[in-house]
Amino acid sequence: MSIIAVYNIKGGVGKTATSVNLAYLSAQQQGKTLLLDMDPQASASFYFRIRSPKKFGTKQLLKGGRHIEENIKGTDYPGLDMLPADFSYRNIDLALDECRKSHKRLSKVLVPLQEEYDRIILDCPPNLTLLSENIFYAADYILAPVIPTTLSLLSLDQLFAFLDEIGQAHDKVMIFFSMVEKRKKMHVEMMQSLRERRNRVLHTIIPYSADIERMGVYRQPVAAALPASSATVAYKSLWYEIQNLLTT
């Protein structure tokens, strides 16, 4: 059993599309999977056509136990469940600050769920806060999608600096390139540069793809809606590569 957080400080790098597609592939190929939408924008929840229950929010999430179990929803795909996000998550750092051992509250909440699921995937909001610290403690692996641009690589350096600050190991981070346009010289050069200076940069590249953008229209993982798409092939390759790392 493992917990994978899909995370980057920078927004717009493909975190939610990655979370949705990997959760779908995990349920298909690996076993029972739970996707936790941690972002108050609730984009992952939107893709699966799931709304947050009216009586569920930040307080219930942080209480854990039956407060979470009663609000987990099944998706249209066998083996894949979801805990949808709520807009109240925008204030989750204030609530966490009031908890004992506030930096490890999420870890405590997820412990009972690990007995039921083979994989838990967290779709994380783009920030660096007390919630982020909770995510880094709770996750066995941090999967960081990176667009090969200067600002995106800068945000990756900030992630590693923060991990140093809180005493978390760099080797729990798996990096992959997202929204890549190989015809752009800068993308090619940035990918080569990062591979030379960072470990655990995965081989799979997720291309910039209209099929991925259209997920918001058909509200399905691209791997489910368009199984022959080049984007689906890329996500499958990414998932196989992650699986190999998880078992070594």
N, C-alpha and C positions, 0 to 999 in steps of 0.2 A: 504494500500500500504506500502511496506517496502523494504529497501535496505539491502541486505546481502552480506558482503564481506567475501570470503573464503581466509583466510590469515594465514601464519606462516612465521616467519623470516627465518626458515630453509627450504631449498629446498628438493625435493624428498620425501615429506610426503603425497602426494596424493591430493594436492589442485586442480589441473586441472581436474582429474578424478571426484572428488567430485562436482566441479562447473558444469561440463558438465552433469552429471547424475541428479543432483538436479534441474538444469534448465529444463531439459527434463521432469522430474516428476512434477515440478511446473506448466509447461504449460499444462500437461495432467490433473492435478487434481485441480489446484488453479486458473488458469486464465492466461491472456496474460503476458508473461514473456520476459524480455530482459536480455541477457547475454552479459556483457562487458568484453572483453579480454583485461586486462591491462598489460599483460606481453609481452615484446618485442620478446620473443621466439615464441609467437603466437601458443602455443600448442592447446589451446581450439579451435582456428580458424581452425587449421589443422584437428581436430577431426570432425568438421562439414563441412569440404571441402570448406571453405570460405576464400578467399584471401582479403587482405586489398586493397581497391580501390587505383589507382595510385596517385590520387590527395588528398589522405587523410593521415594525420599523426598527429604529436604532436600539431602543430599550429592549425589545424582544430578542434582537440579534445578540446583544451583549449578555443577556441572561442565559442564553443557550438552552440546552436540554430540550424539553417538550416544546418550548417557545419557538425553537427552530424546526424541530421534527414535524410539528403540526402544520408548518407553512411551506415545507418542501413540496414542489409540484412536479408531477410527471410531465415529460415532453411527448411529442408525437413519435419519438424514436425509442425503441426498446433499449433498456439498460441505462438510459440517460435521464436523470432528474435535475431539477434546478431549484435554487433558492433565489427568487427574484430580488432585485434591489428596490429600495424605497427612497423617495426624495429626501426623507429625514436623514439619510446618510451624509448629507452635506454638513451636518453638525456632529458627526460621529467623533471627531477629535475632542470636542467638549465633553461628551459623555465618557469617552475613554479616560480622560484626565481625572475623572471622579472615581475610577475603579482602582482597587488594590492591584499592585503589580500591573499597572496599566499597559506596559509595553508587551506583556505576554497574555493579555486577556483573550485575544483571538485564538491563540494556541489552545487555551483551556476549553474554549467553546467548541473547537473542532475535534477534540479527542474522542467523544462518543461517536461521531460520524465516521471515524476511521474504521470502526468495527463493521460498518454496513457497506462501505464503498471500497472498491479497488483503487479508485483514483479520485482525487478532489482537485478541481481546477478553479483558480481564482482569477476573475477578470477585474483588474485593479484600476483605480482612478489615477490620472496623471498628476501626482503631486509628491511632495516629500514632507510627511507629517507624522504624527503619532500613529495614525492608521498604517502608514507605510512601514514604520518600525515594527508594528504588530505583524504585518504580513511577512516581513523578512524573518522574524523569529518563528512564525508558524510554518513557513514553506520549507520543504526539503530542497526544492529547486526554484530558482527565479529564471524564467524564460524572458529574455529581453529582446523584443523586436527593434531593429535599428535601421532607419533610412540612412543610406550612405551619404550624409551631408555633414557639414561642419557642426551645426548646432545640435544635431542628433548625437554625434560622437561626443560632444561636450557634455550632454546630459548623461551619457554613459559613464564618463569620468566622474561626474558628481555622484552617481550611484555607488561606484566603488569607494569613493571617499567617505560616503555615509556608512557603508558597510564596515569600513575601518573604524569609524567613530563608535559604532555600537558593538564592535567585536564579532562581526559575522564574517565567515570565510568567503573569499572570492570564488572558490571553486564550486559554490552552489549556483553560480550564475552561468546560464547557457545563452549565448548570443546568436542571433541569426539576422540576416538582412531581409528587410521588408520593403515592399513598394519600389522595387529596383527597376530601373530602366537602363539596360546594358548599353544602349546607344549613347548614353551620356558618359562622356569621358570622366567627369568628376566622380560619378558613381563607381566606376571601375577602379579608379585610383584610390578612393576612400576605402573600398572593400579590401584592396591589397594592403593598404597601410594598417588597417585594424587587425587583419590576420597576422601581420608581422609583430604586433605589440601586445596582443591579448590571447590568452588561452581560451579553450572551449568556444571558439567561433565555429558554428555548425556549417557544414558544406551546403546545405539546402538554401536556395534563394527563393523568396516569394516575390514574384513579379508584380509590377503595377498592372492591374487587370480590371477591365470594365466588368468582368463577371463577378469579381469581389465587390465592386461598388454597387452592383445590382442586388446584392443580398438584402438591401433595405427595401427593395421593391417586392421580391418574392418571399421575403421573411423566412428564409431557410438557410442552413449552412450551404455554401456553394458545393460542398462534397455530396450533399443530398440532392440538390436541385439540378446540378450539372455535373454528373459523375465523370464525363469525358473531358471536361474543361482542363486546360493547362494549369489553371489555378488549383483545381482538385488534385492533379498529379503532384503539384508542388507541396500542397499541404500533407498529402499522404507520405511523400518523401521525408518531410520534416518530422512527422509523427514516428516513422520507422527509425529515424536517426535518434530521436529522443528516447524511444524505447530501448535502443541498443545501449545508450548511456545509462539508463536506469538500471539495467541488468548487469553492468560491469562494475 
